[in-house]
């Protein structure tokens, strides 16, 4: 028999057995520079006066695409990978169920807040954020 084990199940079991529940400590905070790199990409376009940003365009794209997918789409979200001192690869990822994840990446230099698209799709979205 397979049982999905969740924190709620553990808590209820502890209460029923009279044991004290143990609350896990919160996860360590993410790399603050990585979080800053993600924010730089997500908010790009808004600083130039347009209503759309890279982040809002990615969300809009996913909302429009999800109903069209026969498989279903899972949004994996934003993440930052450190490449060097003050340099990150920021990725927005999603996955059609059963297929490999798709990544839309940018290279970010925190010094000077320079954002460089790494694929034709990320370049197109970055350009759209300046036009819309």
DSSP file (Angstrom, degrees, kcal/mol; ACC not computed):
  #  RESIDUE AA STRUCTURE BP1 BP2  ACC     N-H-->O    O-->H-N    N-H-->O    O-->H-N    TCO  KAPPA ALPHA  PHI   PSI    X-CA   Y-CA   Z-CA
    1    1 A X              0   0    0      0, 0.0     2,-0.4     0, 0.0     0, 0.0   0.000 360.0 360.0 360.0 129.8    0.0    0.0    0.0
    2    2 A X        -     0   0    0      2,-0.0     2,-0.5     0, 0.0     0, 0.0  -0.801 360.0-169.5 -95.1 133.2    1.4    3.4   -1.0
    3    3 A X        -     0   0    0     -2,-0.4     2,-0.7     2,-0.0     0, 0.0  -0.986  22.4-131.1-123.5 129.3    0.8    6.3    1.4
    4    4 A X        -     0   0    0     -2,-0.5     2,-0.7     1,-0.0     5,-0.1  -0.706  27.0-147.9 -78.2 118.1    1.5    9.9    0.5
    5    5 A X        +     0   0    0     -2,-0.7     2,-0.3     4,-0.1    -1,-0.0  -0.792  26.6 165.2 -95.4 117.4    3.4   11.2    3.4
    6    6 A X     >  -     0   0    0     -2,-0.7     4,-2.0     1,-0.1     5,-0.2  -0.806  51.0-108.0-124.6 167.3    2.9   14.8    4.2
    7    7 A X  H  > S+     0   0    0     -2,-0.3     4,-2.5     1,-0.2     5,-0.2   0.858 120.3  55.7 -63.2 -33.6    3.7   17.1    7.1
    8    8 A X  H  > S+     0   0    0      2,-0.2     4,-2.7     1,-0.2     5,-0.2   0.907 105.8  50.6 -65.8 -40.8    0.0   17.2    7.9
    9    9 A X  H  > S+     0   0    0      1,-0.2     4,-2.4     2,-0.2    -1,-0.2   0.924 112.3  47.5 -61.0 -44.4   -0.2   13.4    8.1
   10   10 A X  H  X S+     0   0    0     -4,-2.0     4,-2.5     2,-0.2    -2,-0.2   0.903 112.0  49.9 -63.7 -41.7    2.8   13.3   10.4
   11   11 A X  H  X S+     0   0    0     -4,-2.5     4,-2.5     2,-0.2    -2,-0.2   0.933 112.2  46.4 -63.3 -46.8    1.3   16.1   12.6
   12   12 A X  H  X S+     0   0    0     -4,-2.7     4,-2.6     1,-0.2    -2,-0.2   0.912 112.6  50.9 -62.7 -42.2   -2.1   14.2   12.9
   13   13 A X  H  X S+     0   0    0     -4,-2.4     4,-2.0    -5,-0.2     6,-0.2   0.910 110.3  49.5 -61.7 -42.4   -0.3   11.0   13.7
   14   14 A X  H  X>S+     0   0    0     -4,-2.5     5,-2.0     1,-0.2     4,-0.7   0.910 111.9  48.4 -62.6 -42.4    1.8   12.7   16.4
   15   15 A X  H ><5S+     0   0    0     -4,-2.5     3,-0.6     1,-0.2    -2,-0.2   0.908 111.7  49.2 -64.9 -41.9   -1.4   14.2   17.9
   16   16 A X  H 3<5S+     0   0    0     -4,-2.6    -1,-0.2     1,-0.2    -2,-0.2   0.858 114.3  45.1 -65.9 -35.0   -3.2   10.9   17.9
   17   17 A X  H 3<5S-     0   0    0     -4,-2.0    -1,-0.2    -5,-0.2    -2,-0.2   0.501 112.9-118.2 -88.0  -4.0   -0.3    9.1   19.5
   18   18 A X  T <<5 +     0   0    0     -4,-0.7    -3,-0.2    -3,-0.6     2,-0.2   0.606  67.5 138.5  80.2  10.4    0.2   11.8   22.1
   19   19 A X      < -     0   0    0     -5,-2.0     2,-0.3    -6,-0.2    -1,-0.3  -0.508  59.4-105.3 -85.8 157.7    3.7   12.6   20.9
   20   20 A X        -     0   0    0     -2,-0.2     2,-0.2    -3,-0.1    -1,-0.1  -0.654  34.3-122.1 -83.6 139.1    4.9   16.2   20.6
   21   21 A X        -     0   0    0     -2,-0.3     2,-0.5   -10,-0.0   -10,-0.1  -0.560  18.0-145.4 -79.9 142.2    5.2   17.5   17.1
   22   22 A X        -     0   0    0     -2,-0.2     2,-0.5     0, 0.0    -1,-0.0  -0.939   8.0-148.7-110.0 126.2    8.5   18.7   15.8
   23   23 A X        -     0   0    0     -2,-0.5     2,-0.1     1,-0.0     3,-0.1  -0.819  19.4-124.6 -96.7 129.0    8.5   21.7   13.5
   24   24 A X        -     0   0    0     -2,-0.5     2,-0.1     1,-0.1     3,-0.1  -0.392  27.9-107.4 -70.1 146.8   11.3   21.7   11.0
   25   25 A X        -     0   0    0      1,-0.1    -1,-0.1    -2,-0.1     3,-0.1  -0.423  45.3 -93.4 -68.5 148.0   13.5   24.8   10.8
   26   26 A X        -     0   0    0      1,-0.1    -1,-0.1    -2,-0.1     3,-0.1  -0.278  49.9 -94.1 -62.0 151.2   13.0   27.0    7.8
   27   27 A X        -     0   0    0      1,-0.1    -1,-0.1    -3,-0.1     3,-0.1  -0.251  50.9 -87.6 -63.5 153.4   15.3   26.3    4.9
   28   28 A X        -     0   0    0      1,-0.1    -1,-0.1    -3,-0.1     2,-0.0  -0.307  53.3 -97.4 -60.6 144.7   18.4   28.4    4.6
   29   29 A X        -     0   0    0     -3,-0.1     3,-0.1     1,-0.1    -1,-0.1  -0.360  43.8-108.6 -66.3 144.5   17.9   31.6    2.7
   30   30 A X        -     0   0    0      1,-0.2     2,-0.2    -3,-0.1    -1,-0.1  -0.190  50.5 -70.1 -68.6 165.4   18.8   31.5   -1.0
   31   31 A X     >  -     0   0    0      1,-0.2     4,-2.4    49,-0.1     5,-0.2  -0.384  43.5-147.1 -54.6 117.1   21.9   33.3   -2.3
   32   32 A X  H  > S+     0   0    0      1,-0.2     4,-2.1     2,-0.2    -1,-0.2   0.858  98.4  51.0 -62.6 -34.2   21.0   37.0   -2.1
   33   33 A X  H  > S+     0   0    0      2,-0.2     4,-2.3     1,-0.2    -1,-0.2   0.879 109.5  50.6 -69.2 -36.4   23.0   37.8   -5.2
   34   34 A X  H  > S+     0   0    0      2,-0.2     4,-2.2     1,-0.2    -2,-0.2   0.902 110.4  49.4 -64.8 -41.0   21.2   35.0   -7.1
   35   35 A X  H  X S+     0   0    0     -4,-2.4     4,-2.3     2,-0.2    -2,-0.2   0.897 110.8  50.6 -64.2 -39.8   17.9   36.4   -5.9
   36   36 A X  H  X S+     0   0    0     -4,-2.1     4,-2.3     2,-0.2    -2,-0.2   0.904 108.3  52.2 -64.2 -40.9   19.0   39.9   -7.1
   37   37 A X  H  X S+     0   0    0     -4,-2.3     4,-1.8     2,-0.2    -2,-0.2   0.914 109.8  49.3 -61.4 -42.9   20.0   38.5  -10.5
   38   38 A X  H  X S+     0   0    0     -4,-2.2     4,-3.0     1,-0.2     5,-0.2   0.926 110.5  50.1 -61.5 -44.8   16.5   36.9  -10.9
   39   39 A X  H  X S+     0   0    0     -4,-2.3     4,-2.5     1,-0.2    -1,-0.2   0.883 106.7  55.8 -62.3 -38.0   14.8   40.2   -9.9
   40   40 A X  H  X S+     0   0    0     -4,-2.3     4,-0.5     2,-0.2    -1,-0.2   0.919 113.6  40.1 -60.1 -43.4   16.9   42.1  -12.5
   41   41 A X  H >< S+     0   0    0     -4,-1.8     3,-1.1     2,-0.2    13,-0.5   0.954 115.4  50.3 -70.7 -49.0   15.7   39.7  -15.3
   42   42 A X  H 3< S+     0   0    0     -4,-3.0    13,-2.5     1,-0.3    14,-0.5   0.864 116.1  41.7 -57.9 -38.1   12.1   39.5  -14.1
   43   43 A X  H >X S+     0   0    0     -4,-2.5     3,-1.7    -5,-0.2     4,-0.7   0.489  83.5 126.7 -91.0  -2.5   11.7   43.3  -13.9
   44   44 A X  T << S+     0   0    0     -3,-1.1    10,-1.7    -4,-0.5    11,-0.2  -0.302  71.3  28.6 -59.5 134.9   13.6   44.1  -17.1
   45   45 A X  T >4>S+     0   0    0      8,-0.2     5,-1.3     9,-0.1     3,-0.5  -0.173 102.0  81.1 105.7 -38.3   11.5   46.4  -19.3
   46   46 A X  G X45S+     0   0    0     -3,-1.7     3,-1.5     1,-0.2    -2,-0.2   0.843  86.4  57.9 -68.0 -33.4    9.6   48.0  -16.5
   47   47 A X  G 3<5S+     0   0    0     -4,-0.7    -1,-0.2     1,-0.3    -3,-0.1   0.732  99.2  60.5 -69.0 -20.4   12.4   50.4  -15.8
   48   48 A X  G < 5S-     0   0    0     -3,-0.5    -1,-0.3    81,-0.1    -2,-0.2   0.360 124.5-100.2 -89.5   5.2   12.2   51.6  -19.4
   49   49 A X  T < 5S+     0   0    0     -3,-1.5    -3,-0.2     1,-0.3     2,-0.1   0.335  80.2 128.1  99.6  -7.6    8.6   52.8  -18.8
   50   50 A X      < -     0   0    0     -5,-1.3    -1,-0.3    79,-0.2    -2,-0.1  -0.469  60.9-131.9 -81.9 155.7    6.7   49.9  -20.4
   51   51 A X  S    S+     0   0    0     81,-0.7     2,-0.3    -2,-0.1    -1,-0.1   0.731  87.5  71.2 -76.4 -21.5    3.9   48.0  -18.6
   52   52 A X        -     0   0    0     77,-0.2     2,-0.3    80,-0.1    -2,-0.2  -0.736  60.6-174.7 -99.9 145.7    5.3   44.6  -19.5
   53   53 A X     >  -     0   0    0     -2,-0.3     4,-2.4    -8,-0.1     5,-0.2  -0.758  44.3 -99.5-123.2 172.3    8.5   43.1  -18.1
   54   54 A X  H  > S+     0   0    0    -10,-1.7     4,-2.2   -13,-0.5   -12,-0.2   0.932 125.3  51.0 -58.1 -43.7   10.3   39.9  -18.9
   55   55 A X  H  > S+     0   0    0    -13,-2.5     4,-2.1   -14,-0.3    -1,-0.2   0.916 110.9  45.8 -60.8 -45.5    8.6   38.3  -15.9
   56   56 A X  H  > S+     0   0    0    -14,-0.5     4,-2.5     1,-0.2    -1,-0.2   0.866 112.1  52.1 -69.2 -34.0    5.1   39.4  -16.9
   57   57 A X  H  X S+     0   0    0     -4,-2.4     4,-2.4     2,-0.2    -1,-0.2   0.883 108.7  50.4 -68.4 -37.1    5.7   38.2  -20.5
   58   58 A X  H  X S+     0   0    0     -4,-2.2     4,-2.1    -5,-0.2    -2,-0.2   0.924 112.7  46.7 -65.0 -43.2    6.8   34.8  -19.4
   59   59 A X  H  X S+     0   0    0     -4,-2.1     4,-2.5     2,-0.2    -2,-0.2   0.920 112.5  49.6 -63.7 -43.5    3.7   34.5  -17.2
   60   60 A X  H  X S+     0   0    0     -4,-2.5     4,-2.0     1,-0.2    -2,-0.2   0.910 109.9  51.7 -61.5 -43.0    1.4   35.6  -20.0
   61   61 A X  H  X S+     0   0    0     -4,-2.4     4,-2.0     1,-0.2    -1,-0.2   0.908 111.2  47.2 -60.0 -44.2    3.1   33.2  -22.4
   62   62 A X  H  X S+     0   0    0     -4,-2.1     4,-2.7     2,-0.2    -2,-0.2   0.905 110.1  52.3 -67.2 -41.5    2.5   30.3  -19.9
   63   63 A X  H  X S+     0   0    0     -4,-2.5     4,-0.6     1,-0.2    -1,-0.2   0.870 114.7  42.8 -63.1 -35.7   -1.2   31.3  -19.3
   64   64 A X  H  < S+     0   0    0     -4,-2.0     4,-0.4    -5,-0.2    -1,-0.2   0.825 117.7  45.7 -78.3 -31.2   -1.9   31.3  -23.0
   65   65 A X  H >X S+     0   0    0     -4,-2.0     3,-1.1    -5,-0.2     4,-1.0   0.845  96.0  72.2 -83.2 -34.1    0.1   28.1  -23.8
   66   66 A X  H >< S+     0   0    0     -4,-2.7     3,-1.0     1,-0.3     6,-0.2   0.889  97.8  48.2 -51.2 -48.1   -1.2   25.9  -21.0
   67   67 A X  T 3< S+     0   0    0     -4,-0.6    -1,-0.3     1,-0.2    -2,-0.1   0.769 110.1  54.3 -66.3 -22.0   -4.7   25.4  -22.4
   68   68 A X  T <4 S+     0   0    0     -3,-1.1     2,-0.4    -4,-0.4    -1,-0.2   0.644  87.3  96.5 -84.4 -15.1   -3.2   24.6  -25.8
   69   69 A X    <<  -     0   0    0     -4,-1.0     4,-0.1    -3,-1.0    -4,-0.0  -0.630  56.9-161.6 -82.8 126.4   -1.0   21.8  -24.5
   70   70 A X  S    S+     0   0    0     -2,-0.4    -1,-0.2     1,-0.2     3,-0.0   0.796  94.1  43.7 -70.6 -28.5   -2.4   18.3  -24.8
   71   71 A X  S    S-     0   0    0      1,-0.1    -1,-0.2    -3,-0.0     2,-0.1   0.761 112.6-114.7 -88.5 -28.0    0.1   17.0  -22.2
   72   72 A X        -     0   0    0     -6,-0.2    25,-2.5    24,-0.1     2,-0.4  -0.026  24.0-112.4  97.4 149.5   -0.2   19.8  -19.6
   73   73 A X  E     -A   96   0A   0     23,-0.2     2,-0.5    -4,-0.1    23,-0.2  -0.966  17.2-158.6-124.2 133.7    2.5   22.2  -18.6
   74   74 A X  E     -A   95   0A   0     21,-3.2    21,-2.5    -2,-0.4     2,-0.6  -0.949  15.7-140.3-108.5 126.9    4.3   22.5  -15.3
   75   75 A X  E     -A   94   0A   0     -2,-0.5    19,-0.2    19,-0.2    -2,-0.0  -0.775  17.2-176.9 -87.7 120.6    5.9   25.8  -14.5
   76   76 A X  E     -     0   0A   0     17,-1.7    18,-0.2    -2,-0.6    -1,-0.2   0.699  33.0-154.7 -89.3 -22.9    9.3   25.2  -12.8
   77   77 A X  E     -A   93   0A   0     16,-1.7    16,-2.4     2,-0.0     2,-0.3  -0.384  28.1 -24.4  90.9-161.5    9.9   28.9  -12.4
   78   78 A X  E     +A   92   0A   0     14,-0.2     2,-0.3    -2,-0.1    14,-0.2  -0.652  53.7 165.1 -96.0 145.9   13.0   31.1  -12.0
   79   79 A X  E     -A   91   0A   0     12,-1.8    12,-2.8    -2,-0.3     2,-0.4  -0.979  23.8-140.7-153.4 156.3   16.4   30.1  -10.7
   80   80 A X  E     -A   90   0A   0     -2,-0.3     2,-0.5    10,-0.2    10,-0.2  -0.972   8.7-162.6-121.7 133.8   19.9   31.6  -10.7
   81   81 A X  E     -A   89   0A   0      8,-2.5     8,-2.8    -2,-0.4     2,-0.3  -0.970  23.8-126.2-115.6 123.8   23.1   29.6  -11.2
   82   82 A X  E     +A   88   0A   0     -2,-0.5     6,-0.2     6,-0.2     3,-0.1  -0.534  30.4 173.2 -72.8 126.8   26.3   31.3  -10.2
   83   83 A X  E     -     0   0A   0      4,-2.9     2,-0.3     1,-0.4     5,-0.2   0.708  64.4 -37.4-101.6 -29.6   28.9   31.3  -13.0
   84   84 A X  E >  S-A   87   0A   0      3,-1.6     3,-1.7     0, 0.0     2,-0.5  -0.932  97.3 -29.1-173.9-172.2   31.5   33.5  -11.3
   85   85 A X  T 3  S-     0   0    0      1,-0.3     3,-0.1    -2,-0.3    -3,-0.0  -0.456 131.3 -12.7 -63.7 111.4   31.9   36.4   -9.0
   86   86 A X  T 3  S+     0   0    0     -2,-0.5    24,-2.9     1,-0.2     2,-0.4   0.607 113.5 111.4  73.7  12.5   28.9   38.6   -9.6
   87   87 A X  E <   +AB  84 109A   0     -3,-1.7    -4,-2.9    22,-0.2    -3,-1.6  -0.978  41.5 174.9-124.1 129.4   27.9   36.7  -12.8
   88   88 A X  E     -AB  82 108A   0     20,-2.8    20,-3.3    -2,-0.4     2,-0.6  -0.925  32.0-137.5-131.8 153.6   24.8   34.5  -12.9
   89   89 A X  E     -AB  81 107A   0     -8,-2.8    -8,-2.5    -2,-0.3     2,-0.5  -0.965  28.4-161.5-105.3 112.5   22.8   32.4  -15.4
   90   90 A X  E     -AB  80 106A   0     16,-2.5    16,-2.5    -2,-0.6     2,-0.4  -0.847  10.1-171.4-101.2 130.9   19.2   33.2  -14.7
   91   91 A X  E     -AB  79 105A   0    -12,-2.8   -12,-1.8    -2,-0.5     2,-0.5  -0.965  22.6-159.9-128.6 135.1   16.7   30.7  -16.1
   92   92 A X  E     -AB  78 104A   0     12,-2.0    12,-2.5    -2,-0.4     2,-0.4  -0.975  29.5-171.3-104.5 126.1   12.9   30.5  -16.4
   93   93 A X  E     +AB  77 103A   0    -16,-2.4   -17,-1.7    -2,-0.5   -16,-1.7  -0.924  17.1 166.5-125.7 146.3   12.0   26.9  -16.9
   94   94 A X  E     -AB  75 102A   0      8,-2.0     8,-3.5    -2,-0.4     2,-0.4  -0.935  16.6-150.1-145.1 166.8    8.8   25.0  -17.8
   95   95 A X  E     -A   74   0A   0    -21,-2.5   -21,-3.2    -2,-0.3     2,-0.5  -0.974  14.9-137.5-147.6 127.2    8.0   21.5  -18.8
   96   96 A X  E >   -A   73   0A   0      4,-0.5     3,-2.8    -2,-0.4   -23,-0.2  -0.743  54.0 -95.6 -76.3 129.8    5.4   19.9  -20.9
   97   97 A X  T 3  S+     0   0    0    -25,-2.5     3,-0.1    -2,-0.5    -1,-0.1  -0.204 110.6  16.4 -53.5 127.5    4.5   16.8  -18.9
   98   98 A X  T 3  S+     0   0    0      1,-0.3    -1,-0.3    -3,-0.0     2,-0.2   0.313 112.3  90.1  91.3  -7.2    6.5   13.8  -20.2
   99   99 A X  S <  S-     0   0    0     -3,-2.8    -1,-0.3     1,-0.1     3,-0.1  -0.727  87.4 -84.5-115.6 167.7    9.0   15.9  -22.1
  100  100 A X        -     0   0    0     -2,-0.2    -4,-0.5     1,-0.1    -1,-0.1  -0.369  55.9 -94.0 -67.3 148.3   12.3   17.5  -21.1
  101  101 A X        -     0   0    0     -6,-0.2     2,-0.5     1,-0.1    -6,-0.2  -0.286  34.4-136.6 -60.7 148.5   12.2   20.8  -19.4
  102  102 A X  E     -B   94   0A   0     -8,-3.5    -8,-2.0    -3,-0.1     2,-0.4  -0.929  17.9-158.2-108.1 131.2   12.6   23.9  -21.5
  103  103 A X  E     -B   93   0A   0     -2,-0.5     2,-0.6   -10,-0.2   -10,-0.2  -0.907  14.2-163.9-114.2 139.6   14.8   26.7  -20.3
  104  104 A X  E     -B   92   0A   0    -12,-2.5   -12,-2.0    -2,-0.4     2,-0.2  -0.932  30.4-168.7-117.4 102.1   14.8   30.4  -21.3
  105  105 A X  E     -B   91   0A   0     -2,-0.6    13,-2.1   -14,-0.2    14,-0.5  -0.644  20.8-178.1-107.0 152.6   18.2   31.7  -20.1
  106  106 A X  E     -BC  90 117A   0    -16,-2.5   -16,-2.5    -2,-0.2     2,-0.5  -0.963  24.2-131.3-133.8 152.7   19.9   35.1  -19.6
  107  107 A X  E     -BC  89 116A   0      9,-3.2     9,-2.8    -2,-0.3     2,-0.5  -0.924  27.4-164.7-103.4 130.4   23.4   35.9  -18.4
  108  108 A X  E     -BC  88 115A   0    -20,-3.3   -20,-2.8    -2,-0.5     2,-0.6  -0.967  15.6-164.9-123.9 127.7   23.4   38.6  -15.7
  109  109 A X  E   > -BC  87 114A   0      5,-2.6     5,-1.7    -2,-0.5   -22,-0.2  -0.955   9.9-157.8-105.5 116.6   26.4   40.7  -14.5
  110  110 A X  T > 5S+     0   0    0    -24,-2.9     3,-1.4    -2,-0.6     2,-0.7   0.875  76.8  80.7 -65.2 -37.0   25.4   42.3  -11.2
  111  111 A X  T 3 5S+     0   0    0    -25,-0.4     3,-0.4     1,-0.3    -2,-0.1  -0.606 117.7   2.3 -70.1 114.7   28.0   45.0  -11.6
  112  112 A X  T 3 5S-     0   0    0     -2,-0.7    -1,-0.3     1,-0.2    -2,-0.2   0.398 108.2-104.9  86.7  -3.0   26.3   47.4  -14.0
  113  113 A X  T < 5 +     0   0    0     -3,-1.4     2,-0.4    -4,-0.2    -3,-0.2   0.883  57.5 177.8  50.6  46.0   23.1   45.2  -14.0
  114  114 A X  E   < -C  109   0A   0     -5,-1.7    -5,-2.6    -3,-0.4     2,-0.5  -0.686  11.5-166.9 -85.0 128.5   23.9   43.9  -17.5
  115  115 A X  E     -C  108   0A   0     -2,-0.4     2,-0.5    -7,-0.2    -7,-0.2  -0.969   5.6-177.1-119.6 126.3   21.4   41.4  -18.9
  116  116 A X  E     -C  107   0A   0     -9,-2.8    -9,-3.2    -2,-0.5     2,-0.1  -0.981  23.3-130.2-126.3 122.5   22.3   39.3  -22.0
  117  117 A X  E     -C  106   0A   0     -2,-0.5   -11,-0.2   -11,-0.2     3,-0.1  -0.430  13.1-163.0 -68.7 145.4   19.9   36.8  -23.6
  118  118 A X        +     0   0    0    -13,-2.1     2,-0.3    -2,-0.1   -12,-0.1   0.506  68.9  35.8-109.0  -7.4   21.4   33.4  -24.3
  119  119 A X  S  > S-     0   0    0    -14,-0.5     4,-2.2     1,-0.1     5,-0.2  -0.928  85.5-107.9-137.7 163.2   18.9   32.0  -26.8
  120  120 A X  H  > S+     0   0    0     -2,-0.3     4,-2.2     1,-0.2     5,-0.1   0.870 120.0  52.6 -59.0 -35.4   16.8   33.4  -29.6
  121  121 A X  H  > S+     0   0    0      2,-0.2     4,-2.3     1,-0.2     5,-0.2   0.935 109.7  46.2 -67.4 -45.3   13.7   33.0  -27.5
  122  122 A X  H  > S+     0   0    0      1,-0.2     4,-2.2     2,-0.2    -1,-0.2   0.866 112.7  52.1 -65.6 -33.4   15.2   34.9  -24.5
  123  123 A X  H  X S+     0   0    0     -4,-2.2     4,-2.3     2,-0.2    -1,-0.2   0.910 109.8  48.9 -65.8 -42.1   16.4   37.6  -26.9
  124  124 A X  H  X S+     0   0    0     -4,-2.2     4,-2.3     2,-0.2    -2,-0.2   0.903 112.7  47.1 -65.2 -42.5   12.9   37.9  -28.4
  125  125 A X  H  X S+     0   0    0     -4,-2.3     4,-1.9     2,-0.2    -1,-0.2   0.904 111.7  50.8 -67.4 -40.5   11.2   38.2  -25.0
  126  126 A X  H  X S+     0   0    0     -4,-2.2     4,-0.7    -5,-0.2    -2,-0.2   0.918 111.8  47.8 -62.3 -43.0   13.7   40.7  -23.8
  127  127 A X  H >X S+     0   0    0     -4,-2.3     4,-1.1     1,-0.2     3,-0.9   0.897 109.5  53.3 -64.6 -41.1   13.1   42.8  -26.9
  128  128 A X  H 3X S+     0   0    0     -4,-2.3     4,-2.5     1,-0.2     3,-0.3   0.854 100.6  61.2 -62.4 -35.2    9.3   42.6  -26.5
  129  129 A X  H 3< S+     0   0    0     -4,-1.9    -1,-0.2     1,-0.2    -2,-0.2   0.758 106.5  46.7 -65.6 -22.4    9.7   43.8  -22.9
  130  130 A X  H << S+     0   0    0     -3,-0.9    -1,-0.2    -4,-0.7    -2,-0.2   0.717 115.9  44.6 -87.2 -23.4   11.1   47.1  -24.3
  131  131 A X  H  <        0   0    0     -4,-1.1    -2,-0.2    -3,-0.3    -3,-0.1   0.787 360.0 360.0 -91.5 -30.4    8.4   47.4  -27.0
  132  132 A X     <        0   0    0     -4,-2.5   -81,-0.7    -5,-0.1   -80,-0.1   0.446 360.0 360.0 -93.9 360.0    5.3   46.7  -25.0
